[in-house]
C-alpha cells in the first residue's frame, strides 16, 4: 500500500478529531455536539457505500453505469438545492433542470474536445465535482429569488402596475441572486493555489504525480466549475423567475 494513503488503523485514529470537535462544542454548550457525531458517522457510512458502488461501476458497469450514476447525482442534487428554497414554486424542477444543464454543458464540452477521458474512472469523480458546484449555485439562486419575491413584493408589484413585464419587474433582483450565487465560485477561482490547494490537485500530488502535471488538471477543473456555475445560475434564475408569476403575470404567493 502507498505510504501516502492512510491504513484503516489510521482512519480509526482520525476519529479522535471528530471526538475532539464534539468535546469542544459540548464544553462550550453550543448545542451541536450530537450533529457533529451524526455527521461523522454518516460520512463514514456514506463514503464506504459510495466506495463499494464506484468499485463495482469501474469494474463491471462500464460507461453506461457511470452515466446513470451521474444522472442519479443530478436528481439528488436537485432535491437538496430545492430544500434550501422552501416556498419557491416548482423549486425541484427548476433546480434539477439548472443543475443538469450546467453539468451536461461543461462535461460535454470537455469530453468532445478530448480534454478529459471518456472513462468511468474519470467521468464520475469529475462529474461529481461539477454537480456539487451546480447544486450550491442553484440553491443560492433559488433562495435569492424567493427572498426577493417575499421581502420586496411591493416593489415588484409596483413595477408590474407600471406596465413592466414579469421579467423586467424582477430583472434587477434576479441579477443580484445570480451574482450572489457565483461569488463563492469566483472567489475560489481567484485564490486557488494561494490560499488553498483544491482536492483534485491535492489528490494527484498525494498520488505521486508531478506538481506541474497536477496544476494542469486543476486549471481545467477550476475553469470547468466556473463555467458550470455560470450556466447553472443563468438557467436556474431564468426558470425560477418565470415560476414566480402566473399566466397573467401576477406574482405568486411565496412562503
N, C-alpha and C positions, 0 to 999 in steps of 0.2 A: 504494500500500500504506500502511496505517496506520502512523504512526511509532512507535506503541506495540508493534507486532509485529516481532520480530527478523527480519531477512532471513536467507537461507541462509548468507550470509557471517558474519552474527552467530552463527548456530548453529554453524558451523565454528569460530569463535573461542572459543565456550564449551567446546570440547573441552579447552582449556587447563586448565580447572577439574578435569576428570577426571584429566588427567595430573598436576596438582598433588597431588591426593589420592593418586594411585598413588605419586608420588615420596615423599611424606611417609611413607606406610606402608612403602615399601621401605627408606627411610632408617632407620626405627625397627625394621625387621626383624619386622614384625607377622605376616607370612605371609598377608596378604590382598590383596597387590598385584594378583595375577592375577584374583582375584574382582572387584575394583573395575573393572579394564579390561574383563572379560567383561560385567559388569553395565552398564557404559556402552555397549558395543557392542549388547547385547541391547535396551536401552531404545531406542536409535536405530532399530534394525531393526523392533522390535515397534510402535513408535509410527508409523513410516512405513506399515507394513502396516495398522494399525488406521485410520489416516487415509484410506487408499485405500478400505478397506471402508466406512467411515462415509460417505465421499463418494458411493459407489455406493448405500448404503442411503437416504440423504437424497434422492438424485436419482432413483432408479429403483425401489427395493424397496418403498417405502411403509411403512405401519404394520405389516403382517404381517411384513415383513422385519425391522423393528426389534424386534418381539416375539420373533421367532426368534433374533435376536442376543442378546437378554437371556436367553432360555432357555439358550443356549449358555454364557453367562457364569455362570449359576447352576450348571451342571454342572461347569465348570472350577473355580469357587469351592468346590464340594463336594469335589472331588478334592484341592485344595490344603489345605483345612481338615482333611480326614481324614488327610492325611500327617503332620500335627502331632500326631496321637494314635495312633501305631502300637501295636497290641496291643488296641485297643478293638474289640469285636465289632461288625460291620456299621457301621463308622465312616463309610464313604462314604454309605450310605443315610441314616444319621442326620443327617450334616452337610448333605447336599443337601436333605433334607426341611426341616430347620430354616431354612436359607437361603431356600428357595423360599417357605415360609410367611411369613417375616418380610418378604421383598421384595414379594410379591404383596399382602399385607395393607396395608402402608403406601402403596405406589404406588396400589393400588386405591382406598383412601380419598381420596387427593388427587385422583385422576382423576375419581371420582364427584362429589366436591364442587366440581370445577372449579377447584381451586387451581393446578394445572399443566395446560398444554395437552396434548391427546391428539394430539401430533405427534411423528414420529420424532426431529426435531432436539431435542426437549425430553425425551422419554421415555428415549432411550438414555443421554445423559450423567447424568441424574438417577438412572435405574435403576442405572447403573454405580456411582455413589456409595453407593447403598443396598446393593447386593450386596457391595461391598467391605467395608463395615462389618459386614454379616451374616457374611461369611466369617471375619473376625477374631474376632468374638464366638463363633461356632460352634467355631472351633479352640481357643479358650481354655476353653470349657465342656468339650469332649471331653477336653482334656488334664487339666483338673482332676478329672474323673470317673475317668479312667484312673489318675492318681496316687493318688486316694483308694482305689480298689479294690486297687491294688498295695501301697501303703505302710500302709494301715490295714485290711488284710484281717482280722486277728484281731479288731479291734473290731467290724467289720461282721458277721462270723460269730458273734460273741458275742451281738450283738443278735438275730440270726436264731434262735439257740438259745434265747433267752428268749421266743420266740413272736412277735416283731415280724415284720411283712410286709416284703417286699423294699423297698417304697417307704419304709417307716418306718425300716428299718435304714440306708438311705442318705440319708435326708432332710436331715440337717444338712450332710453333705458335698456334696450336690448344690446346696444353697442357697449354700454357700461358693463353689462353682465358678461359679455364676451371678453372685454379687456381684463376684468377681474379673474375670470376663469383661466386665461392664458398667462397671467402674471407669474404663477409658480413655475410653469414650464420655461418661460423666457428667462427668469432668474436662474433656474438650474442650468440652462444653456450658457448663460454669461459666466458663471463661476465654476463650470466644470473643469476639473484638473487643478484648480487653485484652492478652493475650499474643500472640495470633496473629490474622491475617486469613485466614480459610479460602479455599479455592480458588474456590468459586462467587462469593463477594463480590469477591475479588481480580480474577477474570476479568471480571466485569461492570464494575468500576471501570476496569480497563485498556482495556475496550472503549468507554469514554466515558460509561457510564451514571451518572446522579446517585447519589452515595453513599447517600442515603436510600432510593432505589429498590433499590439493591444490598443494603442491610441487610434490607429486607422479604423478599427472596428468600432471604437467608442464614438468617433466622429460621425460615422454612419448612423449609429443608434441615436445620438442626440438630434441629428437633423431629421431622422425619421419620427422621433417623438414630437418634435416641434411642428412638423407638417401634420402629423396625425391629430395633435391637439387643435391646431387651427381649423382643419376640416371639420372635426367633430363639433367645435364651438360654433362655427357658422351654420352647420346643418341643424344642430340642436336649437340654436337661437331662432332660426327661421321657422322651424316646425313648432317650437314652443310658443313663439309669439302668435302664430296663427291659431293655435289651440285655445288661446285666451279669449278669443272673440267668437261669437256665434255667426250664423249666416247673414244676419242683419248688421254685422259689425258692431255688436254691443259687447261690452266687456263682461265676461262670465264671472260669477262669484268665485272667489279664491279662498280656500280655508287656511 
